[in-house]
């Protein structure tokens, strides 16, 4: 009789151990799945950008008026084709401005351009925090920061 109780107790312990092992493996799988989904969402966000510029006016049509430009965390703006945002305009410097996402805000900084960078019609001389809906003007090109 004592041997039968001992065998039942041993069987219960073995089943409990297997159940605990499956629980740990299921939690591990759930965590891995959650990480994969967040990595996929981050990849989608980086492709679509964390913001965008809507081109409102562009006399030389580069970038084309009415187009939108997906933004990454660091965006250089200028007439040099190696800039993130290439602007074909004689009033735009080779490396005109830098648009960056820091923390939770967008910042625009003029890079010593000849004709200046404007935010909502005001010329800037230092890094300026932007809000969605603000208009940027580089040369004769006007763009709006959108979500």
Phi and psi in radians as a Rosetta constraint file:
Dihedral C 1 N 2 CA 2 C 2 CIRCULARHARMONIC -1.116 0.35
Dihedral N 2 CA 2 C 2 N 3 CIRCULARHARMONIC -0.634 0.35
Dihedral C 2 N 3 CA 3 C 3 CIRCULARHARMONIC -1.142 0.35
Dihedral N 3 CA 3 C 3 N 4 CIRCULARHARMONIC -0.650 0.35
Dihedral C 3 N 4 CA 4 C 4 CIRCULARHARMONIC -1.172 0.35
Dihedral N 4 CA 4 C 4 N 5 CIRCULARHARMONIC -0.727 0.35
Dihedral C 4 N 5 CA 5 C 5 CIRCULARHARMONIC -1.113 0.35
Dihedral N 5 CA 5 C 5 N 6 CIRCULARHARMONIC -0.720 0.35
Dihedral C 5 N 6 CA 6 C 6 CIRCULARHARMONIC -1.122 0.35
Dihedral N 6 CA 6 C 6 N 7 CIRCULARHARMONIC -0.695 0.35
Dihedral C 6 N 7 CA 7 C 7 CIRCULARHARMONIC -1.175 0.35
Dihedral N 7 CA 7 C 7 N 8 CIRCULARHARMONIC -0.729 0.35
Dihedral C 7 N 8 CA 8 C 8 CIRCULARHARMONIC -1.109 0.35
Dihedral N 8 CA 8 C 8 N 9 CIRCULARHARMONIC -0.762 0.35
Dihedral C 8 N 9 CA 9 C 9 CIRCULARHARMONIC -1.085 0.35
Dihedral N 9 CA 9 C 9 N 10 CIRCULARHARMONIC -0.742 0.35
Dihedral C 9 N 10 CA 10 C 10 CIRCULARHARMONIC -1.119 0.35
Dihedral N 10 CA 10 C 10 N 11 CIRCULARHARMONIC -0.709 0.35
Dihedral C 10 N 11 CA 11 C 11 CIRCULARHARMONIC -1.129 0.35
Dihedral N 11 CA 11 C 11 N 12 CIRCULARHARMONIC -0.736 0.35
Dihedral C 11 N 12 CA 12 C 12 CIRCULARHARMONIC -1.100 0.35
Dihedral N 12 CA 12 C 12 N 13 CIRCULARHARMONIC -0.745 0.35
Dihedral C 12 N 13 CA 13 C 13 CIRCULARHARMONIC -1.106 0.35
Dihedral N 13 CA 13 C 13 N 14 CIRCULARHARMONIC -0.729 0.35
Dihedral C 13 N 14 CA 14 C 14 CIRCULARHARMONIC -1.117 0.35
Dihedral N 14 CA 14 C 14 N 15 CIRCULARHARMONIC -0.772 0.35
Dihedral C 14 N 15 CA 15 C 15 CIRCULARHARMONIC -1.136 0.35
Dihedral N 15 CA 15 C 15 N 16 CIRCULARHARMONIC -0.680 0.35
Dihedral C 15 N 16 CA 16 C 16 CIRCULARHARMONIC -1.091 0.35
Dihedral N 16 CA 16 C 16 N 17 CIRCULARHARMONIC -0.729 0.35
Dihedral C 16 N 17 CA 17 C 17 CIRCULARHARMONIC -1.111 0.35
Dihedral N 17 CA 17 C 17 N 18 CIRCULARHARMONIC -0.764 0.35
Dihedral C 17 N 18 CA 18 C 18 CIRCULARHARMONIC -1.120 0.35
Dihedral N 18 CA 18 C 18 N 19 CIRCULARHARMONIC -0.727 0.35
Dihedral C 18 N 19 CA 19 C 19 CIRCULARHARMONIC -1.101 0.35
Dihedral N 19 CA 19 C 19 N 20 CIRCULARHARMONIC -0.749 0.35
Dihedral C 19 N 20 CA 20 C 20 CIRCULARHARMONIC -1.103 0.35
Dihedral N 20 CA 20 C 20 N 21 CIRCULARHARMONIC -0.724 0.35
Dihedral C 20 N 21 CA 21 C 21 CIRCULARHARMONIC -1.073 0.35
Dihedral N 21 CA 21 C 21 N 22 CIRCULARHARMONIC -0.779 0.35
Dihedral C 21 N 22 CA 22 C 22 CIRCULARHARMONIC -1.116 0.35
Dihedral N 22 CA 22 C 22 N 23 CIRCULARHARMONIC -0.668 0.35
Dihedral C 22 N 23 CA 23 C 23 CIRCULARHARMONIC -1.074 0.35
Dihedral N 23 CA 23 C 23 N 24 CIRCULARHARMONIC -0.797 0.35
Dihedral C 23 N 24 CA 24 C 24 CIRCULARHARMONIC -1.095 0.35
Dihedral N 24 CA 24 C 24 N 25 CIRCULARHARMONIC -0.766 0.35
Dihedral C 24 N 25 CA 25 C 25 CIRCULARHARMONIC -1.131 0.35
Dihedral N 25 CA 25 C 25 N 26 CIRCULARHARMONIC -0.672 0.35
Dihedral C 25 N 26 CA 26 C 26 CIRCULARHARMONIC -1.150 0.35
Dihedral N 26 CA 26 C 26 N 27 CIRCULARHARMONIC -0.715 0.35
Dihedral C 26 N 27 CA 27 C 27 CIRCULARHARMONIC -1.119 0.35
Dihedral N 27 CA 27 C 27 N 28 CIRCULARHARMONIC -0.715 0.35
Dihedral C 27 N 28 CA 28 C 28 CIRCULARHARMONIC -1.078 0.35
Dihedral N 28 CA 28 C 28 N 29 CIRCULARHARMONIC -0.782 0.35
Dihedral C 28 N 29 CA 29 C 29 CIRCULARHARMONIC -1.114 0.35
Dihedral N 29 CA 29 C 29 N 30 CIRCULARHARMONIC -0.707 0.35
Dihedral C 29 N 30 CA 30 C 30 CIRCULARHARMONIC -1.123 0.35
Dihedral N 30 CA 30 C 30 N 31 CIRCULARHARMONIC -0.714 0.35
Dihedral C 30 N 31 CA 31 C 31 CIRCULARHARMONIC -1.127 0.35
Dihedral N 31 CA 31 C 31 N 32 CIRCULARHARMONIC -0.755 0.35
Dihedral C 31 N 32 CA 32 C 32 CIRCULARHARMONIC -1.111 0.35
Dihedral N 32 CA 32 C 32 N 33 CIRCULARHARMONIC -0.723 0.35
Dihedral C 32 N 33 CA 33 C 33 CIRCULARHARMONIC -1.112 0.35
Dihedral N 33 CA 33 C 33 N 34 CIRCULARHARMONIC -0.746 0.35
Dihedral C 33 N 34 CA 34 C 34 CIRCULARHARMONIC -1.083 0.35
Dihedral N 34 CA 34 C 34 N 35 CIRCULARHARMONIC -0.750 0.35
Dihedral C 34 N 35 CA 35 C 35 CIRCULARHARMONIC -1.114 0.35
Dihedral N 35 CA 35 C 35 N 36 CIRCULARHARMONIC -0.713 0.35
Dihedral C 35 N 36 CA 36 C 36 CIRCULARHARMONIC -1.125 0.35
Dihedral N 36 CA 36 C 36 N 37 CIRCULARHARMONIC -0.710 0.35
Dihedral C 36 N 37 CA 37 C 37 CIRCULARHARMONIC -1.147 0.35
Dihedral N 37 CA 37 C 37 N 38 CIRCULARHARMONIC -0.732 0.35
Dihedral C 37 N 38 CA 38 C 38 CIRCULARHARMONIC -1.186 0.35
Dihedral N 38 CA 38 C 38 N 39 CIRCULARHARMONIC -0.603 0.35
Dihedral C 38 N 39 CA 39 C 39 CIRCULARHARMONIC -1.158 0.35
Dihedral N 39 CA 39 C 39 N 40 CIRCULARHARMONIC -0.678 0.35
Dihedral C 39 N 40 CA 40 C 40 CIRCULARHARMONIC -1.155 0.35
Dihedral N 40 CA 40 C 40 N 41 CIRCULARHARMONIC -0.727 0.35
Dihedral C 40 N 41 CA 41 C 41 CIRCULARHARMONIC -1.105 0.35
Dihedral N 41 CA 41 C 41 N 42 CIRCULARHARMONIC -0.695 0.35
Dihedral C 41 N 42 CA 42 C 42 CIRCULARHARMONIC -1.123 0.35
Dihedral N 42 CA 42 C 42 N 43 CIRCULARHARMONIC -0.669 0.35
Dihedral C 42 N 43 CA 43 C 43 CIRCULARHARMONIC -1.168 0.35
Dihedral N 43 CA 43 C 43 N 44 CIRCULARHARMONIC -0.718 0.35
Dihedral C 43 N 44 CA 44 C 44 CIRCULARHARMONIC -1.121 0.35
Dihedral N 44 CA 44 C 44 N 45 CIRCULARHARMONIC -0.740 0.35
Dihedral C 44 N 45 CA 45 C 45 CIRCULARHARMONIC -1.103 0.35
Dihedral N 45 CA 45 C 45 N 46 CIRCULARHARMONIC -0.674 0.35
Dihedral C 45 N 46 CA 46 C 46 CIRCULARHARMONIC -1.229 0.35
Dihedral N 46 CA 46 C 46 N 47 CIRCULARHARMONIC -0.540 0.35
Dihedral C 46 N 47 CA 47 C 47 CIRCULARHARMONIC -1.262 0.35
Dihedral N 47 CA 47 C 47 N 48 CIRCULARHARMONIC -0.703 0.35
Dihedral C 47 N 48 CA 48 C 48 CIRCULARHARMONIC -1.497 0.35
Dihedral N 48 CA 48 C 48 N 49 CIRCULARHARMONIC -0.178 0.35
Dihedral C 48 N 49 CA 49 C 49 CIRCULARHARMONIC 1.521 0.35
Dihedral N 49 CA 49 C 49 N 50 CIRCULARHARMONIC 2.784 0.35
Dihedral C 49 N 50 CA 50 C 50 CIRCULARHARMONIC -1.687 0.35
Dihedral N 50 CA 50 C 50 N 51 CIRCULARHARMONIC 0.106 0.35
Dihedral C 50 N 51 CA 51 C 51 CIRCULARHARMONIC -3.102 0.35
Dihedral N 51 CA 51 C 51 N 52 CIRCULARHARMONIC 3.123 0.35
Dihedral C 51 N 52 CA 52 C 52 CIRCULARHARMONIC -2.680 0.35
Dihedral N 52 CA 52 C 52 N 53 CIRCULARHARMONIC 2.745 0.35
Dihedral C 52 N 53 CA 53 C 53 CIRCULARHARMONIC -1.890 0.35
Dihedral N 53 CA 53 C 53 N 54 CIRCULARHARMONIC 2.246 0.35
Dihedral C 53 N 54 CA 54 C 54 CIRCULARHARMONIC -1.717 0.35
Dihedral N 54 CA 54 C 54 N 55 CIRCULARHARMONIC 2.165 0.35
Dihedral C 54 N 55 CA 55 C 55 CIRCULARHARMONIC -1.428 0.35
Dihedral N 55 CA 55 C 55 N 56 CIRCULARHARMONIC 2.035 0.35
Dihedral C 55 N 56 CA 56 C 56 CIRCULARHARMONIC -1.606 0.35
Dihedral N 56 CA 56 C 56 N 57 CIRCULARHARMONIC -0.667 0.35
Dihedral C 56 N 57 CA 57 C 57 CIRCULARHARMONIC -2.593 0.35
Dihedral N 57 CA 57 C 57 N 58 CIRCULARHARMONIC 2.307 0.35
Dihedral C 57 N 58 CA 58 C 58 CIRCULARHARMONIC -2.661 0.35
Dihedral N 58 CA 58 C 58 N 59 CIRCULARHARMONIC 1.647 0.35
Dihedral C 58 N 59 CA 59 C 59 CIRCULARHARMONIC -0.997 0.35
Dihedral N 59 CA 59 C 59 N 60 CIRCULARHARMONIC -0.643 0.35
Dihedral C 59 N 60 CA 60 C 60 CIRCULARHARMONIC -1.561 0.35
Dihedral N 60 CA 60 C 60 N 61 CIRCULARHARMONIC -0.008 0.35
Dihedral C 60 N 61 CA 61 C 61 CIRCULARHARMONIC 1.075 0.35
Dihedral N 61 CA 61 C 61 N 62 CIRCULARHARMONIC 0.500 0.35
Dihedral C 61 N 62 CA 62 C 62 CIRCULARHARMONIC -2.471 0.35
Dihedral N 62 CA 62 C 62 N 63 CIRCULARHARMONIC 1.779 0.35
Dihedral C 62 N 63 CA 63 C 63 CIRCULARHARMONIC -1.301 0.35
Dihedral N 63 CA 63 C 63 N 64 CIRCULARHARMONIC 2.676 0.35
Dihedral C 63 N 64 CA 64 C 64 CIRCULARHARMONIC -1.122 0.35
Dihedral N 64 CA 64 C 64 N 65 CIRCULARHARMONIC 2.396 0.35
Dihedral C 64 N 65 CA 65 C 65 CIRCULARHARMONIC -1.063 0.35
Dihedral N 65 CA 65 C 65 N 66 CIRCULARHARMONIC 2.408 0.35
Dihedral C 65 N 66 CA 66 C 66 CIRCULARHARMONIC 1.602 0.35
Dihedral N 66 CA 66 C 66 N 67 CIRCULARHARMONIC -0.176 0.35
Dihedral C 66 N 67 CA 67 C 67 CIRCULARHARMONIC -1.486 0.35
Dihedral N 67 CA 67 C 67 N 68 CIRCULARHARMONIC 2.864 0.35
Dihedral C 67 N 68 CA 68 C 68 CIRCULARHARMONIC -2.116 0.35
Dihedral N 68 CA 68 C 68 N 69 CIRCULARHARMONIC 2.538 0.35
Dihedral C 68 N 69 CA 69 C 69 CIRCULARHARMONIC -2.083 0.35
Dihedral N 69 CA 69 C 69 N 70 CIRCULARHARMONIC 2.079 0.35
Dihedral C 69 N 70 CA 70 C 70 CIRCULARHARMONIC -1.235 0.35
Dihedral N 70 CA 70 C 70 N 71 CIRCULARHARMONIC 2.397 0.35
Dihedral C 70 N 71 CA 71 C 71 CIRCULARHARMONIC -1.872 0.35
Dihedral N 71 CA 71 C 71 N 72 CIRCULARHARMONIC 2.491 0.35
Dihedral C 71 N 72 CA 72 C 72 CIRCULARHARMONIC -1.728 0.35
Dihedral N 72 CA 72 C 72 N 73 CIRCULARHARMONIC -3.015 0.35
Dihedral C 72 N 73 CA 73 C 73 CIRCULARHARMONIC -1.181 0.35
Dihedral N 73 CA 73 C 73 N 74 CIRCULARHARMONIC -0.502 0.35
Dihedral C 73 N 74 CA 74 C 74 CIRCULARHARMONIC -2.270 0.35
Dihedral N 74 CA 74 C 74 N 75 CIRCULARHARMONIC 2.169 0.35
Dihedral C 74 N 75 CA 75 C 75 CIRCULARHARMONIC -2.343 0.35
Dihedral N 75 CA 75 C 75 N 76 CIRCULARHARMONIC 2.090 0.35
Dihedral C 75 N 76 CA 76 C 76 CIRCULARHARMONIC -1.640 0.35
Dihedral N 76 CA 76 C 76 N 77 CIRCULARHARMONIC 2.476 0.35
Dihedral C 76 N 77 CA 77 C 77 CIRCULARHARMONIC -2.130 0.35
Dihedral N 77 CA 77 C 77 N 78 CIRCULARHARMONIC 2.267 0.35
Dihedral C 77 N 78 CA 78 C 78 CIRCULARHARMONIC 3.022 0.35
Dihedral N 78 CA 78 C 78 N 79 CIRCULARHARMONIC -3.096 0.35
Dihedral C 78 N 79 CA 79 C 79 CIRCULARHARMONIC -1.476 0.35
Dihedral N 79 CA 79 C 79 N 80 CIRCULARHARMONIC -0.211 0.35
Dihedral C 79 N 80 CA 80 C 80 CIRCULARHARMONIC -1.304 0.35
Dihedral N 80 CA 80 C 80 N 81 CIRCULARHARMONIC 2.309 0.35
Dihedral C 80 N 81 CA 81 C 81 CIRCULARHARMONIC -1.144 0.35
Dihedral N 81 CA 81 C 81 N 82 CIRCULARHARMONIC -0.251 0.35
Dihedral C 81 N 82 CA 82 C 82 CIRCULARHARMONIC -1.444 0.35
Dihedral N 82 CA 82 C 82 N 83 CIRCULARHARMONIC -0.077 0.35
Dihedral C 82 N 83 CA 83 C 83 CIRCULARHARMONIC -1.242 0.35
Dihedral N 83 CA 83 C 83 N 84 CIRCULARHARMONIC 2.676 0.35
Dihedral C 83 N 84 CA 84 C 84 CIRCULARHARMONIC -1.044 0.35
Dihedral N 84 CA 84 C 84 N 85 CIRCULARHARMONIC -0.753 0.35
Dihedral C 84 N 85 CA 85 C 85 CIRCULARHARMONIC -2.038 0.35
Dihedral N 85 CA 85 C 85 N 86 CIRCULARHARMONIC 1.816 0.35
Dihedral C 85 N 86 CA 86 C 86 CIRCULARHARMONIC -1.461 0.35
Dihedral N 86 CA 86 C 86 N 87 CIRCULARHARMONIC 2.211 0.35
Dihedral C 86 N 87 CA 87 C 87 CIRCULARHARMONIC -2.141 0.35
Dihedral N 87 CA 87 C 87 N 88 CIRCULARHARMONIC 2.075 0.35
Dihedral C 87 N 88 CA 88 C 88 CIRCULARHARMONIC -1.641 0.35
Dihedral N 88 CA 88 C 88 N 89 CIRCULARHARMONIC 1.715 0.35
Dihedral C 88 N 89 CA 89 C 89 CIRCULARHARMONIC -2.799 0.35
Dihedral N 89 CA 89 C 89 N 90 CIRCULARHARMONIC 2.279 0.35
Dihedral C 89 N 90 CA 90 C 90 CIRCULARHARMONIC -1.133 0.35
Dihedral N 90 CA 90 C 90 N 91 CIRCULARHARMONIC -0.295 0.35
Dihedral C 90 N 91 CA 91 C 91 CIRCULARHARMONIC -1.588 0.35
Dihedral N 91 CA 91 C 91 N 92 CIRCULARHARMONIC 0.023 0.35
Dihedral C 91 N 92 CA 92 C 92 CIRCULARHARMONIC -1.816 0.35
Dihedral N 92 CA 92 C 92 N 93 CIRCULARHARMONIC 2.353 0.35
Dihedral C 92 N 93 CA 93 C 93 CIRCULARHARMONIC -1.314 0.35
Dihedral N 93 CA 93 C 93 N 94 CIRCULARHARMONIC 2.871 0.35
Dihedral C 93 N 94 CA 94 C 94 CIRCULARHARMONIC -0.987 0.35
Dihedral N 94 CA 94 C 94 N 95 CIRCULARHARMONIC -0.858 0.35
Dihedral C 94 N 95 CA 95 C 95 CIRCULARHARMONIC -2.138 0.35
Dihedral N 95 CA 95 C 95 N 96 CIRCULARHARMONIC 1.565 0.35
Dihedral C 95 N 96 CA 96 C 96 CIRCULARHARMONIC -1.436 0.35
Dihedral N 96 CA 96 C 96 N 97 CIRCULARHARMONIC -0.920 0.35
Dihedral C 96 N 97 CA 97 C 97 CIRCULARHARMONIC -2.608 0.35
Dihedral N 97 CA 97 C 97 N 98 CIRCULARHARMONIC 2.860 0.35
Dihedral C 97 N 98 CA 98 C 98 CIRCULARHARMONIC -2.208 0.35
Dihedral N 98 CA 98 C 98 N 99 CIRCULARHARMONIC 2.200 0.35
Dihedral C 98 N 99 CA 99 C 99 CIRCULARHARMONIC -1.961 0.35
Dihedral N 99 CA 99 C 99 N 100 CIRCULARHARMONIC 2.036 0.35
Dihedral C 99 N 100 CA 100 C 100 CIRCULARHARMONIC -2.249 0.35
Dihedral N 100 CA 100 C 100 N 101 CIRCULARHARMONIC 2.638 0.35
Dihedral C 100 N 101 CA 101 C 101 CIRCULARHARMONIC -1.863 0.35
Dihedral N 101 CA 101 C 101 N 102 CIRCULARHARMONIC 1.999 0.35
Dihedral C 101 N 102 CA 102 C 102 CIRCULARHARMONIC -2.165 0.35
Dihedral N 102 CA 102 C 102 N 103 CIRCULARHARMONIC 2.117 0.35
Dihedral C 102 N 103 CA 103 C 103 CIRCULARHARMONIC 1.191 0.35
Dihedral N 103 CA 103 C 103 N 104 CIRCULARHARMONIC -1.822 0.35
Dihedral C 103 N 104 CA 104 C 104 CIRCULARHARMONIC -2.191 0.35
Dihedral N 104 CA 104 C 104 N 105 CIRCULARHARMONIC 0.226 0.35
Dihedral C 104 N 105 CA 105 C 105 CIRCULARHARMONIC -2.302 0.35
Dihedral N 105 CA 105 C 105 N 106 CIRCULARHARMONIC 2.680 0.35
Dihedral C 105 N 106 CA 106 C 106 CIRCULARHARMONIC -1.604 0.35
Dihedral N 106 CA 106 C 106 N 107 CIRCULARHARMONIC 2.491 0.35
Dihedral C 106 N 107 CA 107 C 107 CIRCULARHARMONIC -2.291 0.35
Dihedral N 107 CA 107 C 107 N 108 CIRCULARHARMONIC 2.462 0.35
Dihedral C 107 N 108 CA 108 C 108 CIRCULARHARMONIC -2.039 0.35
Dihedral N 108 CA 108 C 108 N 109 CIRCULARHARMONIC 2.423 0.35
Dihedral C 108 N 109 CA 109 C 109 CIRCULARHARMONIC -2.420 0.35
Dihedral N 109 CA 109 C 109 N 110 CIRCULARHARMONIC 2.220 0.35
Dihedral C 109 N 110 CA 110 C 110 CIRCULARHARMONIC -1.237 0.35
Dihedral N 110 CA 110 C 110 N 111 CIRCULARHARMONIC 2.452 0.35
Dihedral C 110 N 111 CA 111 C 111 CIRCULARHARMONIC -1.808 0.35
Dihedral N 111 CA 111 C 111 N 112 CIRCULARHARMONIC 0.645 0.35
Dihedral C 111 N 112 CA 112 C 112 CIRCULARHARMONIC 1.368 0.35
Dihedral N 112 CA 112 C 112 N 113 CIRCULARHARMONIC 0.574 0.35
Dihedral C 112 N 113 CA 113 C 113 CIRCULARHARMONIC -1.213 0.35
Dihedral N 113 CA 113 C 113 N 114 CIRCULARHARMONIC 2.743 0.35
Dihedral C 113 N 114 CA 114 C 114 CIRCULARHARMONIC -1.230 0.35
Dihedral N 114 CA 114 C 114 N 115 CIRCULARHARMONIC -0.798 0.35
Dihedral C 114 N 115 CA 115 C 115 CIRCULARHARMONIC -1.697 0.35
Dihedral N 115 CA 115 C 115 N 116 CIRCULARHARMONIC -0.013 0.35
Dihedral C 115 N 116 CA 116 C 116 CIRCULARHARMONIC 1.434 0.35
Dihedral N 116 CA 116 C 116 N 117 CIRCULARHARMONIC 2.911 0.35
Dihedral C 116 N 117 CA 117 C 117 CIRCULARHARMONIC -2.072 0.35
Dihedral N 117 CA 117 C 117 N 118 CIRCULARHARMONIC 2.412 0.35
Dihedral C 117 N 118 CA 118 C 118 CIRCULARHARMONIC -2.116 0.35
Dihedral N 118 CA 118 C 118 N 119 CIRCULARHARMONIC 2.446 0.35
Dihedral C 118 N 119 CA 119 C 119 CIRCULARHARMONIC -2.099 0.35
Dihedral N 119 CA 119 C 119 N 120 CIRCULARHARMONIC 2.068 0.35
Dihedral C 119 N 120 CA 120 C 120 CIRCULARHARMONIC 0.891 0.35
Dihedral N 120 CA 120 C 120 N 121 CIRCULARHARMONIC 0.684 0.35
Dihedral C 120 N 121 CA 121 C 121 CIRCULARHARMONIC 1.502 0.35
Dihedral N 121 CA 121 C 121 N 122 CIRCULARHARMONIC -0.043 0.35
Dihedral C 121 N 122 CA 122 C 122 CIRCULARHARMONIC -1.901 0.35
Dihedral N 122 CA 122 C 122 N 123 CIRCULARHARMONIC 2.262 0.35
Dihedral C 122 N 123 CA 123 C 123 CIRCULARHARMONIC -1.226 0.35
Dihedral N 123 CA 123 C 123 N 124 CIRCULARHARMONIC 2.410 0.35
Dihedral C 123 N 124 CA 124 C 124 CIRCULARHARMONIC -1.870 0.35
Dihedral N 124 CA 124 C 124 N 125 CIRCULARHARMONIC 2.602 0.35
Dihedral C 124 N 125 CA 125 C 125 CIRCULARHARMONIC -2.257 0.35
Dihedral N 125 CA 125 C 125 N 126 CIRCULARHARMONIC 0.131 0.35
Dihedral C 125 N 126 CA 126 C 126 CIRCULARHARMONIC -2.635 0.35
Dihedral N 126 CA 126 C 126 N 127 CIRCULARHARMONIC 2.947 0.35
Dihedral C 126 N 127 CA 127 C 127 CIRCULARHARMONIC -1.052 0.35
Dihedral N 127 CA 127 C 127 N 128 CIRCULARHARMONIC 2.344 0.35
Dihedral C 127 N 128 CA 128 C 128 CIRCULARHARMONIC -2.170 0.35
Dihedral N 128 CA 128 C 128 N 129 CIRCULARHARMONIC 2.309 0.35
Dihedral C 128 N 129 CA 129 C 129 CIRCULARHARMONIC -1.279 0.35
Dihedral N 129 CA 129 C 129 N 130 CIRCULARHARMONIC 2.439 0.35
Dihedral C 129 N 130 CA 130 C 130 CIRCULARHARMONIC -1.973 0.35
Dihedral N 130 CA 130 C 130 N 131 CIRCULARHARMONIC 2.736 0.35
Dihedral C 130 N 131 CA 131 C 131 CIRCULARHARMONIC -2.065 0.35
Dihedral N 131 CA 131 C 131 N 132 CIRCULARHARMONIC 2.721 0.35
Dihedral C 131 N 132 CA 132 C 132 CIRCULARHARMONIC -1.077 0.35
Dihedral N 132 CA 132 C 132 N 133 CIRCULARHARMONIC 2.352 0.35
Dihedral C 132 N 133 CA 133 C 133 CIRCULARHARMONIC 1.778 0.35
Dihedral N 133 CA 133 C 133 N 134 CIRCULARHARMONIC -0.258 0.35
Dihedral C 133 N 134 CA 134 C 134 CIRCULARHARMONIC -1.175 0.35
Dihedral N 134 CA 134 C 134 N 135 CIRCULARHARMONIC 2.540 0.35
Dihedral C 134 N 135 CA 135 C 135 CIRCULARHARMONIC -1.796 0.35
Dihedral N 135 CA 135 C 135 N 136 CIRCULARHARMONIC 2.332 0.35
Dihedral C 135 N 136 CA 136 C 136 CIRCULARHARMONIC -1.900 0.35
Dihedral N 136 CA 136 C 136 N 137 CIRCULARHARMONIC 2.445 0.35
Dihedral C 136 N 137 CA 137 C 137 CIRCULARHARMONIC -2.220 0.35
Dihedral N 137 CA 137 C 137 N 138 CIRCULARHARMONIC 2.122 0.35
Dihedral C 137 N 138 CA 138 C 138 CIRCULARHARMONIC -2.155 0.35
Dihedral N 138 CA 138 C 138 N 139 CIRCULARHARMONIC 2.101 0.35
Dihedral C 138 N 139 CA 139 C 139 CIRCULARHARMONIC 1.085 0.35
Dihedral N 139 CA 139 C 139 N 140 CIRCULARHARMONIC -2.199 0.35
Dihedral C 139 N 140 CA 140 C 140 CIRCULARHARMONIC -1.834 0.35
Dihedral N 140 CA 140 C 140 N 141 CIRCULARHARMONIC 0.231 0.35
Dihedral C 140 N 141 CA 141 C 141 CIRCULARHARMONIC -1.757 0.35
Dihedral N 141 CA 141 C 141 N 142 CIRCULARHARMONIC 2.180 0.35
Dihedral C 141 N 142 CA 142 C 142 CIRCULARHARMONIC -1.891 0.35
Dihedral N 142 CA 142 C 142 N 143 CIRCULARHARMONIC 2.327 0.35
Dihedral C 142 N 143 CA 143 C 143 CIRCULARHARMONIC -2.366 0.35
Dihedral N 143 CA 143 C 143 N 144 CIRCULARHARMONIC 2.675 0.35
Dihedral C 143 N 144 CA 144 C 144 CIRCULARHARMONIC -2.061 0.35
Dihedral N 144 CA 144 C 144 N 145 CIRCULARHARMONIC 2.359 0.35
Dihedral C 144 N 145 CA 145 C 145 CIRCULARHARMONIC -1.407 0.35
Dihedral N 145 CA 145 C 145 N 146 CIRCULARHARMONIC 2.121 0.35
Dihedral C 145 N 146 CA 146 C 146 CIRCULARHARMONIC -2.149 0.35
Dihedral N 146 CA 146 C 146 N 147 CIRCULARHARMONIC 2.888 0.35
